[in-house]
Amino acid sequence: MNRLHSIRSKLRRARDVGVAGIAQRLAQRAYLRTGAAELSFNLAFEDILTDVPRDLPVPAARPARGEPLTIGWVSTPPAPGSGGHTTLFRMMEALEGRGHRCVLFLYDKHGVDVDAVTAVIREHWPRLRATVRDVTAGIRGVDAVVASGWESAHVIVRYGREPMRRLYFIQDYEPYFYGHGSQYELAAMTYRLPFRRIALGEMLDAMIAAETGLGNDVVPFGCDSRVYRLPERETARSGIVFYSRPDFPRRGYELACVALRLFHELHPDQEIHVYGARPRGLGIPVTFHGRMTTSELNDLYGRTIAGLAMSFTNITLVAEEMLAAGNIPVVNDLALAHLVLPNEHVRWAQPTAAALAGELSAAVSAPDVRERAAAAAASVVGRSWEPTCRAVVEIVEDEVYGEQAPHAASIEQPDAQPAAIHQPAAINQPAAVHQGEKR
């Protein structure tokens, strides 16, 4: 009888969850039994640092200022549309435009097909001329190497054993990608490595300083207002937009989904546009666009009223891109975030579903939607990544060549306000060294 009851109970659950639910449960069991979770941890055990080295070897002498440099960058293989890689490649292109040579060292613990990844880069980032290599063959023949994420910082220590300058271009406070466990600590330890750290924005700088007590060079966030801009023709705006990334906890997916459900209850007439990954189990009608090009995104932002721009590890680039197209971003409120995005047209919301839905509601209910859109776009006109690129080039050159002598010619600065660069802590100060001396 108990067995019959158990069978009936399972059949009822199967009926309730449907075919999709059954498939998910079978996949989950296979996921757990096969240890598939290990695939998301992209660092081989032998490449994990066992401790934070006090120092690492640097060159015996510095090249003459103005001599072309070879700069290595370590990253994971990029996928088309990756925002983090796009920002990274902008910095590399700026160095190439300065006359330096870049080498992109790729890392994937499962192996790298260099030819295939090179083809992806040439197609989707055609301006980047960097040579592409597998980092496990060793980081050699470079004046400096730049980490682009916490895993790559471990990899640089493991495979970059020759004397070289080491820097770290940081776009997010990556320990917050995880629960407070081993991955959190493995990410956090990289900020204590003897690398010169470049923090993208004051928020990130403050987060690192609060946790480590160490200073960083700070470069400003950018926004490509040539790509993201108001529609050429006036368009009647309606609806909202959401960037869905359930695979990245920092994007606040579950919180956003509940907020969208509340918003739909308040405004069932307002279309909800979703791009990125398809949301599941949302229970409300949405228009799903999948992956979109920048021009397609600009068009979508340009005909909608507002959007959710969620991130908990740094300000998301989406917020200013929305503004540039006249879309009002609703951003989860973090005290330090205002340092990076001091824009009066942003709607800040406490990280609760009710607060987020309330700000979206206020945006679509405003009587002067067209005027607000125009003012939002005007607030970021002229914004670009040029100040960021300039600052990164200056920092990399300063680290490799050494500090300029007083009154020495500096990089030509256009009329735009130059980026504020914080002096790094003593561990990062460049200095003249002889063979065997450590920074």
C-alpha positions as CSV (number, residue, x, y, z in Angstrom):
1,M,0.0,0.0,0.0
2,N,2.8,2.4,0.9
3,R,4.5,1.6,-2.4
4,L,1.3,2.3,-4.3
5,H,0.9,5.6,-2.4
6,S,4.4,6.6,-3.3
7,I,3.8,5.9,-7.0
8,R,0.6,7.9,-7.0
9,S,2.4,10.8,-5.2
10,K,5.2,10.8,-7.8
11,L,2.7,10.7,-10.7
12,R,0.8,13.7,-9.2
13,R,4.0,15.7,-8.9
14,A,5.0,14.8,-12.4
15,R,1.6,16.0,-13.6
16,D,1.9,19.2,-11.7
17,V,5.4,20.1,-12.9
18,G,4.8,19.0,-16.5
19,V,7.3,17.8,-19.1
20,A,9.7,20.8,-18.5
21,G,9.7,20.2,-14.8
22,I,10.5,16.5,-15.2
23,A,13.3,17.3,-17.6
24,Q,14.8,19.9,-15.2
25,R,14.7,17.4,-12.3
26,L,16.4,14.7,-14.4
27,A,19.0,17.2,-15.5
28,Q,19.6,18.3,-11.9
29,R,20.2,14.7,-10.8
30,A,22.6,14.1,-13.6
31,Y,24.3,17.5,-12.7
32,L,24.8,16.4,-9.1
33,R,25.9,12.8,-9.8
34,T,28.4,13.7,-12.5
35,G,30.0,16.7,-10.6
36,A,29.1,19.0,-13.5
37,A,29.3,22.0,-11.1
38,E,33.1,21.7,-11.3
39,L,32.9,23.0,-14.9
40,S,32.0,26.5,-13.7
41,F,35.1,26.7,-11.6
42,N,37.6,27.7,-14.3
43,L,40.9,27.1,-12.5
44,A,42.9,23.9,-12.3
45,F,44.0,22.9,-8.8
46,E,47.7,23.1,-9.9
47,D,47.1,26.8,-11.0
48,I,45.6,27.9,-7.7
49,L,47.9,30.0,-5.5
50,T,48.7,28.4,-2.2
51,D,49.7,31.8,-0.6
52,V,50.1,35.5,-1.5
53,P,53.7,36.0,-2.5
54,R,55.4,39.0,-1.0
55,D,57.1,40.0,-4.2
56,L,57.7,38.8,-7.8
57,P,60.6,39.3,-10.1
58,V,60.8,42.5,-12.1
59,P,63.3,43.5,-14.9
60,A,66.8,44.7,-14.0
61,A,66.3,47.8,-16.1
62,R,63.5,49.9,-17.6
63,P,63.1,50.5,-21.3
64,A,63.7,54.1,-22.5
65,R,60.5,56.1,-22.4
66,G,58.9,56.1,-25.9
67,E,60.3,52.7,-26.8
68,P,57.5,50.5,-28.1
69,L,56.4,48.0,-25.4
70,T,55.0,44.5,-25.5
71,I,52.1,44.2,-23.1
72,G,50.4,40.9,-22.3
73,W,46.8,40.5,-21.1
74,V,45.4,37.3,-19.6
75,S,41.7,36.5,-20.0
76,T,39.2,33.7,-20.6
77,P,38.2,33.1,-24.2
78,P,35.6,35.8,-25.2
79,A,32.1,35.1,-26.4
80,P,30.5,37.4,-28.9
81,G,28.9,40.4,-27.1
82,S,30.8,39.9,-23.9
83,G,30.8,43.4,-22.2
84,G,33.7,42.7,-19.9
85,H,35.9,41.6,-22.9
86,T,34.7,44.5,-24.9
87,T,35.9,46.9,-22.2
88,L,39.2,45.0,-21.9
89,F,39.8,45.1,-25.6
90,R,39.2,48.9,-25.7
91,M,42.1,49.3,-23.4
92,M,44.3,47.0,-25.5
93,E,43.3,48.9,-28.7
94,A,44.3,52.1,-27.0
95,L,47.8,50.7,-26.2
96,E,48.1,49.5,-29.8
97,G,47.1,53.0,-31.0
98,R,49.9,54.3,-28.9
99,G,52.4,52.2,-30.8
100,H,52.7,49.3,-28.4
101,R,52.2,45.6,-29.1
102,C,49.6,43.5,-27.2
103,V,49.5,39.8,-26.7
104,L,46.3,38.2,-25.4
105,F,47.1,35.1,-23.3
106,L,44.0,32.9,-23.0
107,Y,43.2,30.5,-20.2
108,D,40.6,27.8,-19.9
109,K,41.4,24.8,-17.6
110,H,39.7,22.6,-20.2
111,G,42.0,23.7,-23.0
112,V,42.1,26.5,-25.5
113,D,41.6,26.3,-29.3
114,V,43.7,29.4,-30.1
115,D,42.8,29.4,-33.9
116,A,39.1,29.2,-33.2
117,V,39.2,31.9,-30.5
118,T,41.3,34.1,-32.7
119,A,38.7,33.8,-35.5
120,V,36.0,34.9,-33.0
121,I,38.1,37.9,-32.0
122,R,38.8,39.0,-35.5
123,E,35.1,38.8,-36.5
124,H,33.6,40.6,-33.4
125,W,36.5,42.9,-32.4
126,P,38.1,43.6,-35.8
127,R,40.1,46.6,-34.6
128,L,42.1,44.5,-32.1
129,R,45.4,43.4,-33.6
130,A,46.8,41.5,-30.6
131,T,48.5,38.2,-31.1
132,V,46.6,35.4,-29.3
133,R,48.3,32.6,-27.4
134,D,47.6,29.9,-24.8
135,V,48.8,31.1,-21.5
136,T,49.8,27.6,-20.3
137,A,52.7,27.7,-22.8
138,G,54.1,30.4,-20.6
139,I,54.0,34.2,-20.4
140,R,57.3,35.3,-22.1
141,G,58.7,38.2,-24.1
142,V,56.5,40.9,-22.5
143,D,57.5,44.1,-20.6
144,A,54.3,43.8,-18.5
145,V,51.3,41.6,-18.1
146,V,47.8,42.6,-17.1
147,A,45.3,40.4,-15.2
148,S,41.6,40.9,-16.2
149,G,39.9,38.8,-13.5
150,W,40.7,36.9,-10.3
151,E,41.5,33.6,-12.1
152,S,43.9,35.3,-14.4
153,A,45.7,36.8,-11.5
154,H,46.4,33.3,-10.2
155,V,47.4,32.3,-13.7
156,I,49.9,35.1,-14.1
157,V,51.8,34.1,-11.0
158,R,51.8,30.4,-12.2
159,Y,52.9,31.0,-15.8
160,G,54.6,34.4,-15.7
161,R,57.8,33.6,-13.9
162,E,60.1,35.7,-15.9
163,P,60.9,39.3,-14.7
164,M,58.1,41.5,-15.9
165,R,55.8,44.3,-14.6
166,R,52.4,43.1,-13.4
167,L,49.1,45.0,-13.3
168,Y,45.5,44.1,-12.7
169,F,42.6,45.7,-14.5
170,I,39.6,45.3,-12.2
171,Q,36.0,45.7,-13.5
172,D,34.0,44.2,-10.6
173,Y,34.5,43.3,-6.9
174,E,34.7,39.7,-7.8
175,P,34.5,38.0,-4.4
176,Y,30.9,39.1,-4.4
177,F,30.3,36.8,-7.4
178,Y,30.1,33.9,-4.8
179,G,28.9,32.9,-1.4
180,H,31.4,33.4,1.3
181,G,33.5,30.2,0.7
182,S,36.6,29.1,-1.1
183,Q,35.9,30.9,-4.3
184,Y,35.2,34.1,-2.5
185,E,38.6,33.9,-0.7
186,L,40.5,32.8,-3.8
187,A,39.2,36.0,-5.5
188,A,39.8,38.2,-2.5
189,M,43.4,37.1,-2.1
190,T,44.3,38.4,-5.6
191,Y,43.9,42.0,-4.5
192,R,46.8,41.5,-2.1
193,L,49.1,40.3,-4.8
194,P,52.1,42.6,-5.7
195,F,50.4,43.8,-8.8
196,R,49.5,47.4,-9.7
197,R,45.8,47.6,-9.4
198,I,43.6,49.6,-11.8
199,A,40.0,50.0,-10.5
200,L,37.3,50.9,-12.9
201,G,35.4,53.6,-11.0
202,E,35.4,55.0,-7.5
203,M,32.9,52.5,-6.2
204,L,35.2,49.6,-6.9
205,D,38.2,51.5,-5.5
206,A,36.4,52.1,-2.2
207,M,35.3,48.4,-2.0
208,I,38.8,47.1,-2.4
209,A,40.2,49.7,0.0
210,A,37.6,48.8,2.6
211,E,38.5,45.1,2.5
212,T,42.3,45.4,2.1
213,G,43.4,48.9,3.2
214,L,45.3,49.2,-0.1
215,G,45.0,52.0,-2.6
216,N,44.5,51.7,-6.3
217,D,44.8,53.7,-9.5
218,V,41.2,54.7,-10.4
219,V,40.0,55.2,-14.0
220,P,36.6,56.5,-15.0
221,F,33.7,54.5,-16.4
222,G,32.9,55.2,-20.0
223,C,29.9,55.2,-22.3
224,D,29.9,55.1,-26.1
225,S,27.5,57.9,-26.8
226,R,28.2,57.5,-30.5
227,V,26.6,54.1,-30.5
228,Y,24.0,54.6,-27.8
229,R,21.9,57.8,-28.6
230,L,18.4,59.1,-29.1
231,P,16.5,57.7,-32.1
232,E,16.9,59.8,-35.3
233,R,13.2,60.1,-35.5
234,E,10.9,60.9,-32.6
235,T,9.4,57.6,-31.4
236,A,6.4,57.1,-29.1
237,R,7.9,55.3,-26.1
238,S,6.2,52.6,-24.1
239,G,7.1,49.6,-22.0
240,I,10.2,48.7,-20.1
241,V,13.3,46.5,-20.7
242,F,15.3,44.0,-18.6
243,Y,18.6,42.4,-19.1
244,S,18.2,38.8,-17.9
245,R,21.2,36.9,-16.7
246,P,20.1,34.2,-14.3
247,D,23.5,32.6,-14.4
248,F,25.2,35.6,-12.7
249,P,24.0,36.2,-9.2
250,R,25.4,39.8,-9.2
251,R,22.7,40.7,-11.8
252,G,19.9,40.2,-9.3
253,Y,17.8,38.0,-11.5
254,E,15.4,36.6,-8.9
255,L,14.8,40.0,-7.3
256,A,14.2,41.5,-10.7
257,C,11.7,38.8,-11.7
258,V,9.6,39.4,-8.6
259,A,9.8,43.2,-9.3
260,L,8.6,42.6,-12.9
261,R,5.6,40.6,-11.7
262,L,4.6,43.4,-9.4
263,F,5.1,46.0,-12.2
264,H,2.9,43.9,-14.5
265,E,0.1,43.9,-11.8
266,L,0.3,47.7,-11.7
267,H,0.7,48.3,-15.5
268,P,-0.6,45.3,-17.5
269,D,-0.8,47.5,-20.5
270,Q,3.0,48.2,-20.5
271,E,5.0,45.7,-22.6
272,I,8.0,44.1,-20.8
273,H,11.0,43.5,-23.1
274,V,13.6,41.0,-22.0
275,Y,17.0,40.3,-23.6
276,G,19.9,38.1,-22.7
277,A,18.8,34.7,-21.3
278,R,15.2,33.6,-21.5
279,P,13.4,33.9,-18.1
280,R,11.6,30.8,-16.9
281,G,8.5,30.6,-14.7
282,L,8.0,34.3,-14.7
283,G,4.2,33.8,-15.1
284,I,3.6,37.1,-16.9
285,P,3.8,38.0,-20.7
286,V,7.1,39.3,-21.9
287,T,8.6,39.9,-25.3
288,F,11.9,38.0,-25.4
289,H,14.6,39.2,-27.8
290,G,17.5,36.9,-27.0
291,R,21.0,38.2,-27.7
292,M,21.1,41.6,-29.4
293,T,23.7,43.7,-31.2
294,T,24.5,47.2,-29.9
295,S,22.4,48.8,-32.7
296,E,19.5,46.6,-31.8
297,L,19.8,47.4,-28.1
298,N,20.0,51.1,-28.9
299,D,16.8,50.8,-30.9
300,L,15.1,48.9,-28.0
301,Y,16.2,51.5,-25.4
302,G,15.1,54.3,-27.8
303,R,11.5,53.1,-27.9
304,T,11.0,52.1,-24.3
305,I,10.5,54.3,-21.2
306,A,12.6,52.7,-18.5
307,G,14.6,49.6,-17.7
308,L,16.1,47.6,-14.9
309,A,19.9,48.0,-14.6
310,M,20.9,45.6,-11.9
311,S,24.4,44.9,-10.5
312,F,25.8,44.3,-7.0
313,T,29.5,44.3,-7.7
314,N,30.0,47.5,-9.6
315,I,27.7,49.8,-11.6
316,T,26.6,48.1,-14.8
317,L,27.4,49.7,-18.1
318,V,23.8,49.2,-19.1
319,A,22.7,52.2,-17.0
320,E,24.5,54.9,-19.0
321,E,23.8,53.1,-22.3
322,M,20.1,53.4,-21.4
323,L,20.4,57.0,-20.5
324,A,22.2,57.8,-23.8
325,A,19.2,56.4,-25.7
326,G,16.7,58.3,-23.5
327,N,15.7,55.3,-21.4
328,I,15.4,55.9,-17.6
329,P,17.4,53.3,-15.7
330,V,16.1,51.9,-12.4
331,V,19.3,50.9,-10.5
332,N,19.6,49.0,-7.2
333,D,20.8,51.5,-4.7
334,L,24.2,51.1,-3.1
335,A,25.8,53.9,-1.2
336,L,29.1,53.8,-3.2
337,A,27.3,53.5,-6.6
338,H,26.5,57.2,-6.5
339,L,30.2,58.0,-6.8
340,V,30.3,56.3,-10.2
341,L,26.9,57.4,-11.5
342,P,26.0,60.9,-10.2
343,N,23.2,61.4,-12.7
344,E,19.9,63.0,-11.7
345,H,18.0,61.0,-14.2
346,V,18.8,57.7,-12.6
347,R,16.0,56.2,-10.5
348,W,17.6,54.6,-7.4
349,A,15.7,51.9,-5.6
350,Q,16.3,49.9,-2.5
351,P,17.0,46.3,-3.4
352,T,13.5,45.1,-2.8
353,A,11.0,44.0,-5.4
354,A,8.5,46.6,-4.2
355,A,10.9,49.4,-4.4
356,L,12.2,48.4,-7.9
357,A,8.6,48.0,-9.2
358,G,7.7,51.3,-7.7
359,E,10.4,53.2,-9.5
360,L,9.5,51.5,-12.8
361,S,5.9,52.5,-12.2
362,A,6.8,56.1,-11.5
363,A,8.9,56.2,-14.7
364,V,6.2,55.0,-17.0
365,S,3.5,57.1,-15.2
366,A,5.4,60.4,-15.6
367,P,3.5,62.9,-17.7
368,D,6.5,64.2,-19.6
369,V,8.1,61.0,-20.9
370,R,9.4,62.5,-24.1
371,E,11.0,65.5,-22.3
372,R,12.6,63.3,-19.6
373,A,14.0,61.0,-22.3
374,A,15.6,64.0,-24.1
375,A,17.1,65.3,-20.9
376,A,18.4,61.9,-19.9
377,A,20.2,61.6,-23.3
378,A,21.5,65.1,-23.1
379,S,23.1,64.3,-19.7
380,V,25.6,61.9,-21.3
381,V,26.2,63.5,-24.7
382,G,29.9,63.4,-25.4
383,R,30.6,60.6,-23.0
384,S,33.1,58.1,-24.3
385,W,35.7,55.6,-23.3
386,E,38.6,57.9,-24.3
387,P,39.4,59.2,-20.8
388,T,39.4,55.6,-19.5
389,C,41.7,54.5,-22.3
390,R,44.0,57.5,-21.9
391,A,44.3,56.8,-18.1
392,V,45.0,53.1,-18.6
393,V,47.7,53.8,-21.2
394,E,49.3,56.3,-18.9
395,I,49.3,53.9,-15.9
396,V,50.8,51.0,-17.9
397,E,53.5,53.2,-19.4
398,D,54.3,54.7,-16.0
399,E,54.6,51.2,-14.5
400,V,56.9,50.0,-17.2
401,Y,59.0,53.1,-18.0
402,G,59.0,54.5,-14.5
403,E,57.9,57.8,-13.2
404,Q,58.5,60.7,-15.6
405,A,61.1,63.3,-14.7
406,P,59.7,66.7,-13.8
407,H,58.6,68.7,-16.8
408,A,58.8,65.7,-19.1
409,A,56.3,65.6,-21.9
410,S,53.2,63.8,-21.0
411,I,50.6,62.1,-23.1
412,E,48.7,64.7,-25.1
413,Q,45.4,65.3,-23.5
414,P,42.3,66.5,-25.4
415,D,40.0,69.1,-24.0
416,A,38.0,66.5,-22.1
417,Q,38.6,66.5,-18.3
418,P,41.4,64.0,-17.6
419,A,40.7,61.0,-15.5
420,A,41.5,61.2,-11.8
421,I,44.2,58.8,-10.9
422,H,44.7,57.8,-7.3
423,Q,48.2,57.1,-6.1
424,P,48.6,53.4,-5.4
425,A,49.8,52.1,-2.1
426,A,53.5,51.7,-1.5
427,I,53.5,48.1,-2.7
428,N,52.6,49.4,-6.2
429,Q,55.0,52.3,-6.5
430,P,57.3,51.8,-9.5
431,A,61.0,52.1,-8.7
432,A,64.3,51.7,-10.4
433,V,65.6,48.2,-9.7
434,H,68.6,46.0,-10.4
435,Q,68.6,42.3,-11.1
436,G,67.0,40.3,-8.3
437,E,65.4,43.3,-6.6
438,K,61.7,43.0,-6.0
439,R,59.0,45.5,-6.1
